[in-house]
Amino acid sequence: MRGSVVLTEDNGAVRATRPLPVLPISALDQLARVHVETSQASRLFLFLRSSVHVAAVFLLMGSCVLLLGGGATIGRNFSWAALVLIGVTALIHSYIRTNAAAFDRAPASQSARKLRMILFYMGFAWGAGAFLAMPPDLPVLAALLFALLPTLLLAFLLNDTGGLAAFLAPCGALTIAAAFLLSWPHAALDAIVILLLQWGLFAGMAMRRRVPLPAGLALR
């Protein structure tokens, strides 16, 4: 070794190797930003593609609620079914629009905002079922299944905290309001458990989505 030059022997030939250049901090920062942007774009794409699965889930859950008893009258059942079907149609349209936008290169963030608005409507439509499709003597287990099963399935399918919160806010508020206004047998217990479990699932999803930067990129 002479100075900073290292002499190595390879098949009888002597070669000089110099230390590799060190990347500047600005290049590493740019690499970190590219990683974050790529991760966000991938999550948005998966979120948009999940709309068709969410539509199928709501169609199945709504059918189960109506087949297992539904509300007091056929008119209320029909009204709630119509609200849910409007949301299901909007979700399917969002999925079709997402596939079409892949060729037009439309901004994914704009499509994601529209999908979150649809999920907000779905939260309102599903929560309205607490008034229209639930019997007045609803037991605790049935109330929890009505409010928490959609939350659990959406947390699994969406992987988007904004979309999940858009659904939870109106759905939870309407279900809790129905518990007190319709005098469910265990209204206070229903409200407390629904709040804790719904937003507990939301908090768990938010923590799971925190993806750290690869080793060596988080320099500041």
N, C-alpha and C positions, 0 to 999 in steps of 0.2 A: 504494500500500500504506500503510495507516495502522495502526500497532501490529501486532497479530497477524491483522488482517483483510485479506484479499486481494480487491481489486476487479477483477472480470472483466466484459467486455462480451460478451453473447450476444444477437444479433439486436436490438441497440440497447438492451437492458435491462441494467442494472448490478446484479450480484448479489454478495453477500458470502459467501465460503466460509471456513469455519474449519478448522483442522487436525483430522484424524481422531483420535478418542480412542485411546489406547494400551491394548491388552488387558492385564489384570493377569497376573502370573506364575502365579497359581493356575489361571486359565482355560487358559493354554498347557499347564500340567502335566496338567490334566484331558484336554485334547485329545490329548496324547501317550499317556496311559493308554488312551483310547478307541481310538487307532490300534493299540496293542499288542494289546489285547483282541480287536479285530476281526481282526487278522492271525492270532492264535492260533486263533480260532474257525474261520476259513477253512481253516487248515491241518488242524485236527482233522476238519472235514467232508470234505475231500479224502482224508485218511487213512482214514476210515471207508468212504468210497465205493470205495476201491481194493481192498477185500477180495475182491470178486468177480473182479477181474483177477488178483489173487494166486492165487486158487483155480484159475483157468484155467491159469496158468503152471505151478503145481505138478502139475496133472493132466497137462499136456503133457510136462513134464520127466520125471515118473515113468514115463510110457508109453515115452518114448525110451530111458530106462535099461534097462527090462525088454526092450524089443524088440531092443536092441543086445547083449544077452547075459545081463544079470542075474547073479544069484548062482549058486552051485554046484548048488542043488536047487530044485525047484518049491515046496517047503514054505517055504523062506526067501524066495523071491520073493513068494509069497502073503502071508506075514507082513508084509513091508515094504509091499506094496501096500495091505494093510488099514490099517496105521498112517498112510500118506499119505492114504488116502481118508477116514479119520476127521477128519484136519485139514482137508481140502478141504470136507467137509460142514460143519464148524464155521465155516469162513470164509464159506461161502454163507449159513449161518444168521445170521451176524453182519451180512451185507449186508442180508438181509431185515429183521432187527431194527432196523437203522439207518433204513431207509425207513419202518418203522412208527413209530419213535420221533420222526420228524419231525412227526408229527401229535400225539403225546403231549407234545412238548416235553421229552423226557427229557434229562438232562445229557449233553452230548457227551463230557465228560471221563470219565464212568463207562463209556460204551461204548468209548472209546479204551483204557481200562485192560483191558477184557475182550478186545479185539482183540489187544493186546500179549501177553496170556496165551496166546491161540491161536497167535500167532507163535512164542512160546517153545516150545509143544508142537510146532509144525511144524519148528522147529530140531532138537528131539529126534528127531522122526520121520525127517526127512531125514538127519540124522547117523547114525541107526541103519542106514541103507542102506549105510554104509561097512562094516558087519559082515555085513549080510544080502544085499545086492544087488551088491557089488563082488567080483570075482575076487581070489584071493590074490596073483597076479602082476601087479597093477595098475601100468601105466606111469605116469610122472610126469604126462604131459599129461592122461590120463584122470582122475587124482586131482585135479588142479587144476580141471578142468572141473566135476567133481562138486561141489567145495566152493565154487568162485568164481562159477560161472554163476548159481546162485540169489541169491547176494549182490549181484551186479551188477544183476540184474533187480529185486530188491527195493529197492535203492537208487534205481532209476529210478521205480518205481511208488509206493513208500510216502511218500517225503518226510517221514519221521518217524524221528528218531534213536533214540527209545526202542523203537519197533517193530523197527527193524533190529538194534539191539543184543540185543533179546530173542531174535531168531532166530540171530544170529551166535554167541552164547556156547555154547549146547548143540551147535549144528551143528559149529562149529570144534573144540570139545573132543572130541566123539565121533569125528570124522574123523581127528584127530591120534592119538587113542588107538588107533583101528583100524590106522593106519599102523604103529605099533610092535608092537601085540599080534598082528597078523596077519602081521608081517614083510614088509611091502611092500618091493619091491626098493630103493627110494630113500626110506625112511621119514623120515630126518632132513631131507632136502631138501624133501620134501613138507610136513613140519610147518613149516619155516621160511618157505617161500614162501606157504603158506596163511595163516599168522599175519600176515605182512607185508601181503599183498594184501587180505585181508578187512578188517583194521582200518585199512588205508590208505584203502579205499573208505569206511569209516565216518567217518574223519576228514574226508575230502573232502566227504561229505554234510553233516557238522556245520558245516563252514565255509560251505558254500553256503546253508545255512538261516539264517545270521546276516543278517537283513534290517535295515539301519539305519533309524532314524527319518527322516522327511522333513526337509529343510533347515529350520531354524528351530524344530524341536521339541525337539531335544536341547540343553536349556539348562543342564543341570547335569552 
